[in-house]
Amino acid sequence: MKTKIIAAIGTALAIAFGGGAASAGPTLNAVKQKGFVQCGVNTGLPGFSNPDSQGNWTGLDVDVCRAVAAAIFGDAKAVRFTPLSAQQRFTALQSGEIDILSRNTTWTLTRDTSLGLNFAPTTFYDGQGFMVPKALGVKSATELNGATVCVQPGTTTELNLADYFRAKGMQFNPVVIESFDEVNAAFFAGRCDVYTTDASGMASIRSTLAANPDDYIILPELISKEPLGPAVRHGDDEFFDIVKWAVYASIEAEEKGISSANVDEMVKSQDPTVQRLLGSNPGMGQALGLDEKWAYNIVKLVGNYGEIFERNVGVKTSLKLERGPNGLWTNGGLMYAPPIR
Amino acid sequence: MPANKAPRGSLINDPAARAIFFQILVLGGVLLLGWYLVSNVMENLARQNIATGFSFLDREASFAIGESMIAYSPANSYSQALLVGFLNTIKVAVLGIILATVLGTIIGIARLSSNFLVAKLASAYVEVIRNIPVLLQLFFWYAVIGESLPGPREALNPLPGVFLSNRGMRVPALGDDPIWVWVGVAFLVAVVAVWFVARWARKRQEATGQQFHTVLASIGILVALPLLAWLLGGAPTALDIPALQGFNFRGGTSVSPEFAALLLGLVVYTASFIAEIVRSGIRSVNWGQTEAASALGLHRGTVLRLVVLPQALRIIVPPTTSQYLNLTKNSSLAVAIGYPDLVSVANTTLNQTGQAIEAVSIMMAVYLTISLGISLFMNWYNKRIALVER
């Protein structure tokens, strides 16, 4: 849409006019100076980043930013959110408009390199799936030859879709619509046979937007790996480390059984790994250039990874997602934090 | 600028020298600013390790495009993808300009009609349509097409071989036969022949006063020549008729709902402006001219064609050019309803490569080129039809 292009030009201008301050200098100093973390999030994706009725941002991606703010300032509210479209997000980060991009962004090689980004650890392992009306009688994605597929542009989804059909030697006809609402409307109006997006989003779209959710089925195949995580600018290792270890700290806390409820008890723990994590045995905070209470604050104010997951996307939410690959490695999942020592 | 350090008193009071001095100053300032911006961009991008340059154009695009006038697959390069988008933009712009001109002219003339109902209906059309943002109109038409038509398995079949569904309109296409190329050639030959006939008829009328039925003769030539070519080629009747196969119709040619909605929206919107321009152009010609022409015995069509329009077009053409440019630029709203125009493809390119500055520059350069092309053509046409004053 025109506004998106204007925004893209705007950010391009920001790169043109912006001096070195926006891009080079240590982000941590700039963040400390202004007193908050500027965080780029999705314009609205339930479970990941969505403003509630009071205008407070909630979601898994939002909580990642809150964790970083808690680590730096000891205040999970020291965050300002910039809602971004898929198109705007990278330019916003590159130009220094935001400090962290936490917007269900898939970690890929080109984004990590030629886009000038650094990806902190994955906070949500997703995969791309297909949804079809039950009436079509399709049971598997391999039967989709010749189908019309609704997809949103500017995402890896669009590429995975093309790759999948090419690999299988099948034909398809894409209907690419930028607006989230319009693409949903087009699918439920029957413009397409198939709707494709990340599996996590698909469940919530079906449950909230379909006239009768039982009329649609999600096909069993996941056609891609979508490791979603926060990203920062290349070239500022100090800030990158902070974001990276803020995520790891929440995972480590879950593994050690530290939650927002019991963290004050756990500070007195005799376990040396817990002592190091929570700062009762100092050193880790100093290594990151932060207060020794950095991880304590994350857990106390935002929660451990398990709490963040269950609160935003877990089985008790409208998304009803199981932990699956997002469980701790000790439970057969992929969440694994390197030693904090 | 040594010229400006010349002897005091002489040059400094010379208006011409001063004008040149300030022009050089301003030009220098603009160039300096441009250089500052470009070098700043390059420096910032390099420091952040962001790829620059246009080398990405040769890489594989690996995304699919819904409709294309040329062969395209995800294995083609970004430049091919952008070309597909460009051609889609041109397609909707050219068709839109032609249809908006026809519809706008009809409505503009209808507003001047002496029939109360016709005139009021045309006024209502103009006042309603031109006061609603075009983006909303596009959403409206897209929703109307998407919601009102049935799915492909229950497609409407108004004529044999024609299917209407929410996947668009499918019509039979000509079969795969080399003779169709020759029919096309014959048609082009007929067009040239018509031009010569018209010229001959005009000269003869100027010389002898005798009129010739140019219109009837032209239609005859335009139909007869291609028909002859078709008969000579053995009169093939094989058609590629669409049929439901799997999810969708296969065969024939189709008009997608996205294209139909975009074209409809742009035409309906722009026609309301063109109608006003046509009306003002015709009103600008004094009623006395019409009366005088009628008094000479010309009938109404001839009065319009030979007396009113040549004078009205002087007023009509320049603002209509602006409307053509608006239509072309508004076609970039296609991205909202999923028609793969240049902006849609370039947006995807931008996002996949992350090279915002390059992708936006390409878009701007293309729209600038198209717009300047339209302007040049319309200026040429305006000069041609301008009254020669003696």
Interface residues (C-beta under 8 A of the other chain):
Chain A: M1 K2 K4 I5 A8 I9 T11 A12 I15 A16 F17 G18 G19 G20 A22 S23 A24 A86 Q87 F90 T91 Q94 T110 R111 T113 S114 L115 G116 L136 L144 N145 G146 A147 T148 P153 G154 T155 E158 L159 L161 A162 D163 F165 R166 F172 N173 P174 V175 V176 I177 E178 S179 E182 V183 A185 A186 A189 G190 R191 D193 R233 H234 G235
Chain B: L37 V38 N40 V41 N44 L45 R47 Q48 N49 I50 A51 S62 F63 A64 I65 G66 S73 P74 A75 L135 F139 Y142 A143 G146 E147 G151 N166 R167 Q245 G246 F247 N248 R250 P257 E258 S332 L333 V335 A336 I337 G338 P340 V343 S344 N347 T348 L350 N351 Q352 T353 G354 A356 I357 V360 M363
